[in-house]
Amino acid sequence: MEENYDSFAVTISTVFGAIIVGGLMAAALVYGERDAFFFALGAATAAWLAGYAIFFDRPRTFMALVGIAVLMSLGATIILAF
């Protein structure tokens, strides 16, 4: 059975990149935290590129980009929390 990776790519790009990280960027703007905003922007960019990694069938690149996006999101969240 062949899996359709295109739907995964669209889900990752839309849900993670736009909604979650977009909200994190908005929170950084509201609180005036420039560093948190840039971390969130980097996370959104990495998540966006992860969608293309699936399109081009690059699973290791995909995992690396998702890992970068998660770490940058955590960094932005930590900056906002303290």
C-alpha positions in Angstrom: 0.0 0.0 0.0 1.5 3.3 -1.1 1.1 6.3 1.2 0.3 9.7 0.0 2.9 12.1 1.4 1.4 15.1 -0.3 -1.4 15.4 2.3 1.2 15.2 5.1 3.1 18.0 3.5 0.1 20.2 3.3 -0.9 19.5 6.8 2.5 20.3 8.2 2.8 23.5 6.2 -0.7 24.7 7.1 -1.2 23.6 10.7 2.2 23.9 12.2 3.6 26.7 10.1 0.6 29.0 9.9 -1.6 28.5 12.9 0.7 27.5 15.8 3.8 29.4 14.9 1.7 32.3 13.5 0.1 32.6 17.0 3.5 32.5 18.6 4.7 35.3 16.3 1.6 37.3 17.2 2.2 36.8 20.9 5.9 37.9 20.5 4.7 41.1 18.7 2.1 41.8 21.4 4.7 41.5 24.2 7.4 43.3 22.3 9.9 40.4 22.4 12.0 40.8 19.2 14.1 37.6 19.9 11.0 35.5 20.4 9.6 36.8 17.1 12.7 35.9 15.2 12.7 32.4 16.8 9.1 31.9 15.7 9.8 33.2 12.2 12.7 30.7 11.9 10.4 27.9 13.1 7.8 28.9 10.6 10.4 28.9 7.8 11.7 25.5 8.8 8.2 24.1 8.9 7.4 25.5 5.5 10.6 24.0 4.1 9.7 20.6 5.7 6.6 20.4 3.5 8.8 20.7 0.4 11.1 18.0 1.8 8.2 15.6 1.8 7.3 16.6 -1.8 10.9 15.8 -2.9 10.9 12.5 -0.9 13.7 13.5 1.5 12.8 11.9 4.9 16.0 12.8 6.7 15.8 16.4 5.6 12.2 16.5 6.7 13.0 15.2 10.2 15.9 17.7 10.6 13.7 20.6 9.6 10.9 19.5 11.9 13.4 19.2 14.7 14.7 22.7 14.0 11.2 24.0 13.9 10.3 22.4 17.3 13.5 23.7 18.9 13.0 27.2 17.6 9.4 27.2 18.8 10.5 26.1 22.2 13.1 28.8 22.2 10.4 31.4 21.4 8.1 30.0 24.1 10.9 30.1 26.7 11.7 33.7 25.8 8.0 34.7 26.2 7.7 32.8 29.4 10.6 34.5 31.2 
